[in-house]
Amino acid sequence: MTRTDPQPAPDEHTALDQFLDYQRETLLLKAEGLDRAALGVAVAPSALTPAGLLKHLAYVEDRWIQSRFLGRSDAELEPWGSAPWHEDRDWEFTSAAADDPDELRALYRAACERSRLATAGRGLDELVVTPGRNGEVWNLRWILLHLIEETARHCGHADLIREAIDGTVGE
């Protein structure tokens, strides 16, 4: 995937997809070239690391699109299905520093591609198959907007952490 500016006047679904892809690629750019040690760096007082952000956002993609929107069981989605969530609610963050950097980037890219394929051609008013804990029923438009918001927020975190690691700033 190459980071491309969104088109200036697309239809709504294309705009959402393009803005989300732009943020996805931004996160990958922030992690580009970092080895395992650098991906595991946190900037105090936060415990966030570039590795944790990659793994967390891979989980977020799968949780919202595969589990909630499509209704797939969490148990069938790896590595999430076998993760020890009962022991560590933040497992995707805390386990990521030990993961291979290329495998982390591949995990995130694969989750993004699964999301892309699952939402292509779907109506923005389509509702999730699996409601939230309190019975919330989101439509695809809301989910894509949420993914844009969460990915962009974590790109800001990644930008600050990357600057602290090696001075790299900007896009």
C-alpha positions in Angstrom: 0.0 0.0 0.0 1.2 3.5 -0.9 0.1 6.6 1.0 -2.0 8.6 -1.3 -3.9 11.8 -0.6 -7.6 11.2 -0.8 -9.4 12.5 -3.9 -10.9 15.9 -3.6 -14.5 15.0 -4.5 -15.2 11.3 -4.2 -18.5 9.6 -3.2 -19.0 9.1 0.6 -17.8 5.4 0.7 -14.7 6.2 -1.4 -13.9 9.2 0.9 -14.1 7.1 4.0 -12.0 4.3 2.5 -9.4 6.7 1.2 -9.1 8.7 4.5 -8.8 5.5 6.5 -6.1 4.1 4.1 -4.2 7.3 4.4 -4.1 7.0 8.2 -3.2 3.3 8.0 -0.2 4.0 5.7 0.8 6.9 8.0 1.1 4.5 10.9 3.2 2.1 8.8 5.5 5.0 7.8 6.0 5.8 11.4 7.1 2.3 12.1 9.2 1.9 8.9 12.8 1.0 9.4 12.5 0.4 13.1 14.0 -2.7 14.5 12.6 -4.7 17.5 14.4 -2.6 20.1 13.2 0.7 18.6 9.6 -0.6 18.1 9.6 -1.4 21.8 10.5 2.1 22.9 8.0 3.9 25.1 8.2 7.6 26.0 7.5 8.3 29.6 5.0 8.6 31.2 3.2 6.5 28.6 3.7 2.8 28.0 2.7 3.1 24.4 5.2 1.7 21.9 5.2 1.6 18.1 5.0 -2.2 18.3 2.0 -1.9 20.6 0.3 0.6 18.3 0.7 -1.7 15.3 -0.6 -4.7 17.1 -3.5 -2.8 18.8 -4.7 -1.3 15.5 -4.5 -4.7 13.8 -6.8 -6.0 16.6 -9.1 -3.0 16.3 -9.5 -3.6 12.5 -10.3 -7.3 13.1 -12.5 -6.6 16.1 -14.7 -4.0 14.4 -14.9 -5.5 10.9 -14.4 -9.2 11.2 -16.1 -9.7 14.6 -18.7 -7.1 14.9 -19.6 -6.2 11.3 -19.3 -9.7 9.8 -20.1 -11.6 12.9 -17.1 -13.9 13.0 -16.2 -15.5 16.3 -13.2 -13.9 18.1 -12.0 -17.5 18.7 -11.4 -18.1 15.0 -9.3 -14.9 14.5 -5.6 -15.3 15.3 -3.6 -14.2 17.1 -6.6 -12.8 19.0 -8.4 -16.1 19.6 -5.6 -17.7 21.6 -4.5 -14.5 23.4 -4.6 -14.6 27.2 -7.1 -11.7 27.5 -8.3 -13.0 30.9 -4.7 -12.5 32.2 -3.9 -9.3 30.4 -6.6 -7.0 29.1 -3.9 -5.0 27.2 -2.3 -8.1 25.7 -1.9 -6.6 22.2 0.1 -3.7 23.7 2.2 -5.7 26.2 3.1 -8.6 24.0 4.0 -6.6 20.9 7.6 -5.7 22.0 8.6 -9.3 21.7 7.2 -9.8 18.2 9.3 -9.7 15.1 9.1 -6.2 13.5 8.3 -7.6 10.0 5.6 -9.9 11.4 4.0 -7.0 13.2 3.9 -4.9 10.1 2.5 -7.9 8.1 -0.1 -8.5 10.8 -1.3 -4.9 10.5 -1.3 -4.9 6.7 -3.2 -8.2 6.7 -5.9 -6.9 9.1 -6.2 -3.8 7.0 -6.6 -5.8 3.8 -9.2 -8.1 5.4 -11.1 -5.0 6.4 -10.8 -3.5 2.9 -12.1 -6.6 1.3 -14.9 -7.1 3.8 -16.2 -3.5 3.3 -15.8 -3.1 -0.4 -19.1 -2.6 -2.1 -21.0 -2.8 1.2 -23.7 -0.3 2.0 -22.7 2.3 4.6 -26.1 1.8 6.3 -25.5 -1.9 6.7 -25.6 -2.9 10.4 -23.2 -5.0 12.5 -24.1 -8.7 12.9 -22.7 -8.7 16.5 -24.1 -5.9 18.7 -22.1 -4.3 21.5 -22.2 -5.3 25.1 -25.1 -2.9 25.8 -27.0 -3.8 22.6 -25.5 -1.1 20.4 -26.0 -1.7 16.7 -23.6 0.3 14.6 -23.7 0.8 10.9 -20.7 0.6 8.5 -20.5 4.3 8.2 -20.0 4.7 12.0 -17.4 1.9 12.1 -15.3 3.4 9.2 -15.5 6.9 10.9 -14.4 5.3 14.2 -11.5 3.5 12.5 -10.4 6.8 11.0 -10.6 8.5 14.3 -8.8 5.8 16.3 -6.1 5.3 13.7 -5.4 9.0 13.3 -5.2 9.4 17.1 -2.7 6.6 17.4 -0.7 8.1 14.4 -0.3 11.2 16.5 1.1 9.0 19.3 3.4 7.2 16.9 4.6 10.5 15.5 5.7 11.7 19.0 7.3 8.4 19.9 9.2 8.2 16.6 10.6 11.7 17.1 11.8 10.6 20.6 13.4 7.5 19.1 15.5 8.9 16.3 14.4 12.5 15.6 12.2 11.6 12.6 9.4 14.1 12.3 6.6 15.0 9.9 4.8 12.8 7.4 
